[in-house]
Amino acid sequence: MAIEFYTELQKAYNSNQSFVLCTVIETIGSSPGKVGQKMIVFRNGATVGTIGGGINENRAKETALDLFVTGGSTVLSFDMSNNDMFEGDPVCGGESKVLLELQNSEPRMIIFGAGHIGCLLAKVANLSRFRVTIADERPEFASEAVFPNGIEVICKPYKEAVETAKIDDNSYIVVATPGHVKDRETIEYVLNSDAVYIGLVGSGKKSAAFRASLKERGFDPKKVDALYTPIGISLGSTTPEEIVIEIMAQIVALRNGREIRYNPAQKL
């Protein structure tokens, strides 16, 4: 059992997943969980391992899921002598404490399109604590010689690039390909992914047309409406450098728990 647990724990680390590690750190008297027992809780509610089962484990899982929103760590204390609290479960009469630690994976930025905006964005994101992947089907743009060490470069058609990038629930996606057709295709490839953020570079008119087209083609309206397009915050920018600042401001705000949608009338 222990080998299986640590194998799954290593897989979670290697795949850059976010999860909460729950560990029994103290027991007094009779307790279903023993010191050192561990459980992993993933963002989707799946678990690996056990801290003793029953209502304690369920409450630990609920609190773990909250940590994906609030961040940090916490210690839960359980007094199993309270019959009212543990109605329906056998009462052991002891006490236990469980440490919950959020293991946050490093956020990823995946950029489709290595033109002026994509290239600049990759370099700025690389300096802003993101693991960066940039993809383009044009070899002269998707060249490792153009980008600093640490940026993954994919030179493939966008559909294949999406598969290679392995999008997860801590991915921030920016679509900035050379044309409307490639933009649309790429958005369709990534729209049903687990990415926390999907942004499309384009004007208000282009964004409205994209949303309408996606809905007409049968895509989930909620996912379509969740797209960040126009992308970034509104600073009245006109140059690629300024647009990248708008995009990074929006993404960093979201990473830090604050959502800011594009609004030409907003005052910051």
GIMO-V816187 format. One record per helix or strand of 3 or more residues. SS is the DSSP state (@ for helix, = for strand). FROM is the first residue (numbers start at 1). LEN is the number of residues. If there is no record, write none. Layout:
BEGIN
ss=<SS & SS>
from=<FROM & FROM>
len=<LEN & LEN>
END
This chain:
BEGIN
ss=<@ & = & = & = & @ & = & = & = & @ & = & = & @ & = & @ & = & @ & @ & @>
from=<2 & 19 & 38 & 47 & 54 & 73 & 95 & 108 & 116 & 131 & 152 & 158 & 171 & 180 & 197 & 204 & 221 & 240>
len=<13 & 10 & 5 & 3 & 17 & 7 & 9 & 5 & 11 & 5 & 3 & 8 & 5 & 11 & 4 & 13 & 6 & 16>
END
